[in-house]
Amino acid sequence: MEALDALLNRVSVARLTDPAPDGAQREALFQAALRAPDHGQLRPWRFLTIEGEGRDRLGELFAEAVERKGDATSKALDKARAMPLRAPLLIVVIACLQDHYKVPKSEQRLAAGCAAHGILLAAHAQGIGAVWRTGDLAFDDHVHQGLGMAENEEVIGYLYVGTPENQPRPAPVLETAEFVQGWGG
């Protein structure tokens, strides 16, 4: 797939099934992530892959986090447990924020976000379905601890990756004029 075609036509694919990407496809996903803009070459990211029974364990971790907030219904706990089962592979994108005299943490967060976007674009280019999700559990300290994250790390998103159940929808065509304007000072 041509690069411009991938950029113009990528869409989120929420309904995913087996198989997950194979080893060569995954390597391409992560190589694309590593091409993200990176002021200072800090490489302020890392990735966790979760699949198989790891998805069940992540679901339990999610349920624990929901339960710790109090007033958790059995429906809310079941929903939390089922979240990681929506795709055969989850990639947790983590920003590793460093103190740096020239590169603020906000830029490092953006770089990690660009790495996540690189994964999504590489998935689309290979015909792999993917969707970026966050929600409360992306910002939960109990989940962070369970994932083995350090104090200087933040979840940028959970990328759900797999084979599309259906043909992905066409990307909507948006009018650039609604978002772009000139500025003359």
C-alpha positions as CSV (number, residue, x, y, z in Angstrom):
1,M,0.0,0.0,0.0
2,E,1.2,3.5,-0.8
3,A,2.0,5.7,2.1
4,L,-0.4,8.4,1.1
5,D,-3.2,5.9,0.7
6,A,-2.6,4.6,4.2
7,L,-2.6,8.1,5.6
8,L,-5.8,9.1,3.8
9,N,-7.8,5.9,4.3
10,R,-6.9,4.5,7.7
11,V,-10.0,4.0,9.9
12,S,-10.5,2.4,13.3
13,V,-11.6,-1.2,13.2
14,A,-13.4,-2.1,16.4
15,R,-14.7,-5.6,15.5
16,L,-11.6,-7.9,15.5
17,T,-11.0,-11.6,15.6
18,D,-8.2,-14.1,15.2
19,P,-5.6,-14.4,13.9
20,A,-3.4,-11.8,15.4
21,P,-0.6,-10.4,13.3
22,D,2.3,-12.8,12.8
23,G,5.9,-12.1,13.8
24,A,6.9,-10.3,10.5
25,Q,3.8,-8.2,10.7
26,R,4.4,-7.3,14.3
27,E,8.0,-6.3,13.5
28,A,6.7,-3.9,10.8
29,L,4.2,-2.4,13.4
30,F,7.0,-1.7,15.9
31,Q,9.5,-0.5,13.2
32,A,6.9,2.0,12.1
33,A,6.4,3.1,15.7
34,L,10.1,3.7,16.1
35,R,10.0,6.2,13.2
36,A,7.9,8.6,15.3
37,P,9.2,12.2,15.6
38,D,11.5,12.2,18.6
39,H,13.1,15.5,19.6
40,G,16.4,14.7,21.4
41,Q,16.2,11.0,20.3
42,L,14.9,10.1,23.8
43,R,12.7,7.3,22.5
44,P,10.2,8.1,25.2
45,W,8.0,5.0,24.7
46,R,7.7,1.3,25.3
47,F,5.2,-1.3,24.4
48,L,3.6,-4.3,26.1
49,T,2.0,-7.0,24.0
50,I,-0.8,-8.9,25.6
51,E,-2.5,-12.0,24.1
52,G,-3.8,-15.4,24.9
53,E,-4.3,-15.9,28.6
54,G,-2.7,-12.6,29.3
55,R,-5.9,-11.0,28.1
56,D,-7.8,-12.8,30.8
57,R,-5.3,-11.6,33.4
58,L,-5.6,-8.0,32.1
59,G,-9.4,-8.4,32.4
60,E,-9.1,-9.4,36.0
61,L,-6.7,-6.4,36.6
62,F,-9.3,-4.1,35.0
63,A,-12.1,-5.6,37.2
64,E,-10.0,-5.1,40.3
65,A,-9.5,-1.5,39.4
66,V,-13.2,-1.0,38.9
67,E,-14.0,-2.7,42.1
68,R,-11.5,-0.5,44.1
69,K,-13.4,2.6,43.0
70,G,-16.4,1.3,45.0
71,D,-20.1,0.7,44.0
72,A,-19.1,-1.8,41.2
73,T,-22.0,-3.7,39.8
74,S,-21.5,-7.2,38.6
75,K,-22.3,-5.9,35.1
76,A,-19.5,-3.3,35.4
77,L,-17.1,-6.0,36.5
78,D,-18.1,-8.4,33.7
79,K,-17.6,-5.5,31.2
80,A,-14.1,-4.8,32.6
81,R,-13.2,-8.5,32.4
82,A,-14.4,-8.7,28.8
83,M,-12.6,-5.5,27.5
84,P,-9.3,-7.2,26.6
85,L,-11.1,-10.1,24.8
86,R,-12.2,-7.7,22.0
87,A,-9.1,-8.5,20.0
88,P,-6.5,-11.3,19.8
89,L,-3.7,-8.8,20.5
90,L,-3.4,-5.7,22.7
91,I,-0.5,-3.4,22.5
92,V,-0.2,-1.1,25.5
93,V,1.6,2.1,24.4
94,I,3.5,3.6,27.4
95,A,5.2,7.0,27.5
96,C,8.4,6.9,29.4
97,L,8.8,10.5,30.5
98,Q,12.2,11.8,31.3
99,D,13.5,15.0,32.8
100,H,15.4,16.7,30.0
101,Y,16.7,20.3,29.8
102,K,15.5,20.7,26.2
103,V,12.6,18.3,25.6
104,P,9.5,18.9,27.9
105,K,7.4,16.0,29.0
106,S,4.5,17.2,26.9
107,E,6.7,16.7,23.8
108,Q,7.6,13.2,25.0
109,R,3.9,12.4,25.4
110,L,3.2,13.5,21.9
111,A,6.1,11.5,20.5
112,A,4.7,8.3,22.2
113,G,1.3,9.2,20.7
114,C,3.0,9.5,17.3
115,A,4.5,6.0,17.9
116,A,1.0,4.7,18.6
117,H,-0.3,6.3,15.4
118,G,2.6,4.7,13.5
119,I,1.5,1.3,14.7
120,L,-2.1,2.0,13.5
121,L,-0.9,3.2,10.1
122,A,1.4,0.1,9.7
123,A,-1.5,-2.1,10.7
124,H,-3.8,-0.5,8.1
125,A,-1.1,-0.8,5.4
126,Q,-0.9,-4.5,6.1
127,G,-4.7,-5.1,6.1
128,I,-4.7,-5.6,9.9
129,G,-7.5,-4.1,11.9
130,A,-6.8,-1.9,14.8
131,V,-8.4,0.6,17.2
132,W,-6.9,2.9,19.8
133,R,-8.8,2.9,23.1
134,T,-8.2,4.7,26.4
135,G,-10.9,5.3,29.1
136,D,-10.5,5.5,32.9
137,L,-8.5,2.3,33.0
138,A,-5.7,3.9,31.0
139,F,-5.2,6.3,33.9
140,D,-5.7,4.0,36.8
141,D,-2.9,3.7,39.3
142,H,-3.8,0.1,40.2
143,V,-3.7,-0.9,36.5
144,H,-0.4,0.9,36.1
145,Q,1.1,-1.0,39.0
146,G,-0.3,-4.3,37.7
147,L,1.3,-3.6,34.3
148,G,4.7,-3.0,36.0
149,M,4.9,0.6,35.1
150,A,7.3,3.0,36.8
151,E,6.3,6.4,38.3
152,N,7.5,8.3,35.3
153,E,5.4,6.3,32.9
154,E,1.9,6.8,31.5
155,V,-0.4,4.7,29.3
156,I,-1.0,6.5,26.0
157,G,-3.5,3.9,24.9
158,Y,-4.5,0.4,24.4
159,L,-4.2,-0.7,20.8
160,Y,-6.6,-3.6,20.0
161,V,-5.2,-5.4,17.0
162,G,-6.4,-8.4,14.9
163,T,-8.2,-9.5,11.8
164,P,-11.2,-7.3,10.8
165,E,-14.5,-9.3,11.2
166,N,-16.0,-7.2,8.4
167,Q,-14.7,-5.0,5.6
168,P,-13.5,-1.8,7.2
169,R,-15.8,1.2,6.5
170,P,-14.5,3.8,4.1
171,A,-12.8,6.8,5.6
172,P,-15.0,9.9,5.6
173,V,-13.8,12.7,3.3
174,L,-13.6,15.9,5.4
175,E,-13.3,19.4,4.1
176,T,-9.9,20.7,4.9
177,A,-11.2,24.3,4.8
178,E,-13.0,23.7,8.0
179,F,-9.7,23.1,9.8
180,V,-7.1,25.2,8.0
181,Q,-6.8,28.9,7.8
182,G,-4.0,31.3,6.8
183,W,-2.4,33.6,9.3
184,G,-0.6,36.8,8.3
185,G,0.4,38.2,11.6
